[in-house]
Amino acid sequence: MNRRTFLQSAAALAAAAPLSAQLSAQQPAAPKLKLAIFSKHLEFLEGEQLAKNVKELGFDGIDLAVRAKGHVEPERVRQDLPPLVSLIRAHGLEVPMLTTDIADADTPFAADILGVMTDLGIHHYRWGGYKWVAGKPLAKQIEEFRPRVAKLAALNSKYQASAMYHTHSGVDLVGASIWDLHEILNGFDPRLVGVNYDIGHATIEGGMGGWIESFRITGEYLRGVAVKDFLWEKDAKGQWKAEWKPIGQGMVKFPRFFDMLREARFDGPLQLHFEYPLGGAENGKKKDLTMSNADIFAAMKKDVTALRGLLGAARLV
């Protein structure tokens, strides 16, 4: 390169630098995510004690169970949900979503739950629970699910609510593969009916690359994310089972997943679940726990710290 060419190149780079910086500045930063705890794991706490301990554990909010045997029973949602939400917020916490037993618009108290929650400024809730009927063509069953989804979407539109179908793993469970949800939800407004993507269950169903494609097919229907970890282990009978583990001690590929979340510009409710043995707290036990509260909280705190570290590395907090 001669001197003249060098000077021309340097001038071009200098001129381009401000434009490059300007374009970079125009790229919006990835949404910062807030972390909620699924209140199922704290059924042994109520009211002030619930809010106080969630705050001390380092969460930003609570995914509140408004369902049978939850913190709020559906038939008492009008009386019990407003004061509980007010108390939680008084501790500087959010209630970004509710977990419900709603399957469709005909579920008892569905309209009551949606009306009260949206009056409180809560617009996301968990729904689902569909199952496949053995021996019946899946395509036919998908078409039969869609009218139920349409009625629920209409109810959500009335109350400005967003239903998030929670994905589980297992036999005969709609949503296990997540591709089936794509067929069921396709064409509906994703602001009204979407998916609560559980990365733990998705990895069980597609541990190598299946979870990547199931995440991608969720697309604009991704409204919430649930986080847990697991390993395949043999039980006493030598059968392989998915055993839940603390965050980072299992096989879920969190770094790649969180990079994908960032690239998808996900900004919905992020929930941490505790399904590994915690003295009964993992199953929503209300009393007679076999671990002390202090030990349960210590385990939860470790998961919060581990998860926040992973989210920080992905520039999501």
CORDAUR-V637010 format. One record per residue. N is the residue number from 1. SS is DSSP state (H for helix, E for strand, L for the rest). Layout:
n=N ss=SS
n=N ss=SS
This chain:
n=1 ss=L
n=2 ss=L
n=3 ss=H
n=4 ss=H
n=5 ss=H
n=6 ss=H
n=7 ss=H
n=8 ss=H
n=9 ss=H
n=10 ss=H
n=11 ss=H
n=12 ss=H
n=13 ss=H
n=14 ss=H
n=15 ss=H
n=16 ss=H
n=17 ss=H
n=18 ss=H
n=19 ss=H
n=20 ss=H
n=21 ss=H
n=22 ss=H
n=23 ss=H
n=24 ss=H
n=25 ss=H
n=26 ss=H
n=27 ss=L
n=28 ss=L
n=29 ss=L
n=30 ss=L
n=31 ss=L
n=32 ss=L
n=33 ss=L
n=34 ss=L
n=35 ss=E
n=36 ss=E
n=37 ss=E
n=38 ss=E
n=39 ss=H
n=40 ss=H
n=41 ss=H
n=42 ss=H
n=43 ss=L
n=44 ss=L
n=45 ss=L
n=46 ss=L
n=47 ss=H
n=48 ss=H
n=49 ss=H
n=50 ss=H
n=51 ss=H
n=52 ss=H
n=53 ss=H
n=54 ss=H
n=55 ss=H
n=56 ss=H
n=57 ss=H
n=58 ss=L
n=59 ss=L
n=60 ss=L
n=61 ss=E
n=62 ss=E
n=63 ss=E
n=64 ss=E
n=65 ss=E
n=66 ss=E
n=67 ss=L
n=68 ss=L
n=69 ss=L
n=70 ss=L
n=71 ss=L
n=72 ss=E
n=73 ss=L
n=74 ss=H
n=75 ss=H
n=76 ss=H
n=77 ss=H
n=78 ss=H
n=79 ss=H
n=80 ss=H
n=81 ss=H
n=82 ss=H
n=83 ss=H
n=84 ss=H
n=85 ss=H
n=86 ss=H
n=87 ss=H
n=88 ss=H
n=89 ss=H
n=90 ss=H
n=91 ss=L
n=92 ss=L
n=93 ss=L
n=94 ss=E
n=95 ss=E
n=96 ss=E
n=97 ss=E
n=98 ss=E
n=99 ss=E
n=100 ss=E
n=101 ss=L
n=102 ss=L
n=103 ss=L
n=104 ss=L
n=105 ss=L
n=106 ss=L
n=107 ss=L
n=108 ss=L
n=109 ss=L
n=110 ss=H
n=111 ss=H
n=112 ss=H
n=113 ss=H
n=114 ss=H
n=115 ss=H
n=116 ss=H
n=117 ss=H
n=118 ss=H
n=119 ss=H
n=120 ss=L
n=121 ss=L
n=122 ss=L
n=123 ss=L
n=124 ss=E
n=125 ss=E
n=126 ss=E
n=127 ss=E
n=128 ss=L
n=129 ss=L
n=130 ss=L
n=131 ss=E
n=132 ss=L
n=133 ss=L
n=134 ss=L
n=135 ss=L
n=136 ss=L
n=137 ss=L
n=138 ss=H
n=139 ss=H
n=140 ss=H
n=141 ss=H
n=142 ss=H
n=143 ss=H
n=144 ss=H
n=145 ss=H
n=146 ss=H
n=147 ss=H
n=148 ss=H
n=149 ss=H
n=150 ss=H
n=151 ss=H
n=152 ss=H
n=153 ss=H
n=154 ss=H
n=155 ss=H
n=156 ss=H
n=157 ss=H
n=158 ss=H
n=159 ss=H
n=160 ss=L
n=161 ss=L
n=162 ss=E
n=163 ss=E
n=164 ss=E
n=165 ss=E
n=166 ss=E
n=167 ss=L
n=168 ss=L
n=169 ss=L
n=170 ss=L
n=171 ss=L
n=172 ss=L
n=173 ss=E
n=174 ss=L
n=175 ss=L
n=176 ss=L
n=177 ss=L
n=178 ss=L
n=179 ss=H
n=180 ss=H
n=181 ss=H
n=182 ss=H
n=183 ss=H
n=184 ss=H
n=185 ss=H
n=186 ss=L
n=187 ss=L
n=188 ss=L
n=189 ss=L
n=190 ss=L
n=191 ss=L
n=192 ss=L
n=193 ss=E
n=194 ss=E
n=195 ss=E
n=196 ss=E
n=197 ss=E
n=198 ss=E
n=199 ss=H
n=200 ss=H
n=201 ss=H
n=202 ss=H
n=203 ss=H
n=204 ss=H
n=205 ss=H
n=206 ss=L
n=207 ss=L
n=208 ss=L
n=209 ss=L
n=210 ss=H
n=211 ss=H
n=212 ss=H
n=213 ss=H
n=214 ss=H
n=215 ss=H
n=216 ss=H
n=217 ss=H
n=218 ss=H
n=219 ss=H
n=220 ss=H
n=221 ss=H
n=222 ss=E
n=223 ss=E
n=224 ss=E
n=225 ss=E
n=226 ss=E
n=227 ss=E
n=228 ss=L
n=229 ss=E
n=230 ss=E
n=231 ss=E
n=232 ss=E
n=233 ss=E
n=234 ss=E
n=235 ss=L
n=236 ss=L
n=237 ss=L
n=238 ss=L
n=239 ss=L
n=240 ss=E
n=241 ss=E
n=242 ss=E
n=243 ss=E
n=244 ss=E
n=245 ss=E
n=246 ss=L
n=247 ss=L
n=248 ss=L
n=249 ss=L
n=250 ss=L
n=251 ss=L
n=252 ss=L
n=253 ss=L
n=254 ss=H
n=255 ss=H
n=256 ss=H
n=257 ss=H
n=258 ss=H
n=259 ss=H
n=260 ss=H
n=261 ss=H
n=262 ss=H
n=263 ss=H
n=264 ss=L
n=265 ss=L
n=266 ss=L
n=267 ss=L
n=268 ss=L
n=269 ss=E
n=270 ss=E
n=271 ss=E
n=272 ss=E
n=273 ss=L
n=274 ss=L
n=275 ss=L
n=276 ss=L
n=277 ss=L
n=278 ss=L
n=279 ss=L
n=280 ss=L
n=281 ss=H
n=282 ss=H
n=283 ss=H
n=284 ss=L
n=285 ss=L
n=286 ss=L
n=287 ss=L
n=288 ss=L
n=289 ss=L
n=290 ss=L
n=291 ss=L
n=292 ss=L
n=293 ss=H
n=294 ss=H
n=295 ss=H
n=296 ss=H
n=297 ss=H
n=298 ss=H
n=299 ss=H
n=300 ss=H
n=301 ss=H
n=302 ss=H
n=303 ss=H
n=304 ss=H
n=305 ss=H
n=306 ss=H
n=307 ss=H
n=308 ss=H
n=309 ss=H
n=310 ss=H
n=311 ss=H
n=312 ss=H
n=313 ss=H
n=314 ss=L
n=315 ss=L
n=316 ss=L
n=317 ss=L
